[in-house]
Amino acid sequence: MEKSLFNSDKLDSFADALLCSPSIYIWRYSYDGSLSETNCPEHVYHRIFEHTGCLSYMINGAAERTPLILGAALGILWAAVYEWEEDALKWCYVIGPVFHNEVSNELLSDAIRRYHIDPSWRPAFVRAMHGIPAASSILFFQYAVMLHCIVTGEKLSRSDLRFQHHEETDRGMISVPHSNRHLTYQAEQALLQLIRDGDLNYRGAMEKAGLISSGVGISTNDPVKRAILSASNFTALCTRAAIEGGLTPDTAYTVGDSYIQSLTECRTIVDVRTVNHTMYEDFIQRVHRQRTNPKYSQQIHACAAYIEAHLDEDLTLEKLAHEVGYSEYHLSRKFKEETGHNIRDYIKFARVERAKLLLSTTDMSIRDIAEHLRFSAPSHFAKVFREVTGQLPQQYRKETYK
């Protein structure tokens, strides 16, 4: 009869289940961090667990008793569950390691530099890293909850899990904050409030926020992907803030979705930043116009918002009247009465304002801007732009950059 590894039928069965593809191993540590048992043939994983500081973090975090998700800078995850006997820590059970995503040579090179891996250990380290499976975070977190239930009899949900707050940076295991979350939150709230207020004095706040946070804390070897995810999250927050500032949900979500689509097409971090800044300025401008024109009726607000959200489309009086539920004649009369402009001129002014934004915040060519905003030709765009601003598009761009 095969010997029980953990002297528990439930734990042994759970350990066997985890070995199903992809194999996830289970480890048992004593209260002082000594390895007691494991079903993993590669003990080098224990050395990685120890060398990255996760072992000491696990022991130091035992007092809270709830499961702890541990992670090293290289994107490896472990989950720790604690077994207590009255007021004394008895065992720490660990499952892992797993990767967020497939391991790459760039990741391995970074890990060797970051953790000062001794040359004599590098071949074993690289071989072991290639053997770590990639697993869904959601599924892995559920395994942690299940293990806690088996060990303690207590049923928890994934929302009860704790997470390691710091990553370790060297052999001495000096903990440093990944980012100052409180400052990041403050800067984020300041930016969102500027949108709610439609406050055009926002540039200083954006620069300050950029110095505080480098984006969402995800494990990925692709910095562009990281930037896209961060900017998409920020766009979603800005969309809600714009609605709170008075923009209609239809307009806000249409605008937000269009910028998220643009983000998915970005190929460089510069592209992502450009789209991100343009999106933020766009929402600020829209809310500002909305809040500075309270005299507009709901239908005229809706018409103006539709125009702003569809400047890259053919806009006809028939289409606009259908959107707000007016006849063409009634919409035309009401729009001129409330805004002081006929619809045709309003569309022209709105397109020039959007062109100014694109000229000052993107590298789009003047021809592409003209085509994007539905001008018949670059020469027509230049003529209209000069009529409204007193400058040619290239002059405006040069002055803005200067």
Secondary structure, 3 states (H helix, E strand, C coil): CCCCCCCCHHHHHHHHHHCCCCCCCEEEEECCCCEEEECCCCCHHHHHHHHCCHHHHHHHCHHHCCCEEEECCCCEEEEEEEEEECCEEEEEEEEEEEECCCCCHHHHHHHHHHCCCCCCCHHHHHHHHHCCCECCHHHHHHHHHHHHHHHHCCCCCHHHCEECCEEECCCCCCEEECCCHHHHHHHHHHHHHHHHHCCCCCHHHHHHHHHHCCCCCCCCCCHHHHHHHHHHHHHHHHHHHHHHCCCCHHHHHHHHHHHHHHHHCCCCHHHHHHHHHHHHHHHHHHHHHHHCCCCCCHHHHHHHHHHHHCCCCCCCHHHHHHHHCCCHHHHHHHHHHHHCCCHHHHHHHHHHHHHHHHHHHCCCCHHHHHHHCCCCCHHHHHHHHHHHHCCCHHHHHHHHHC
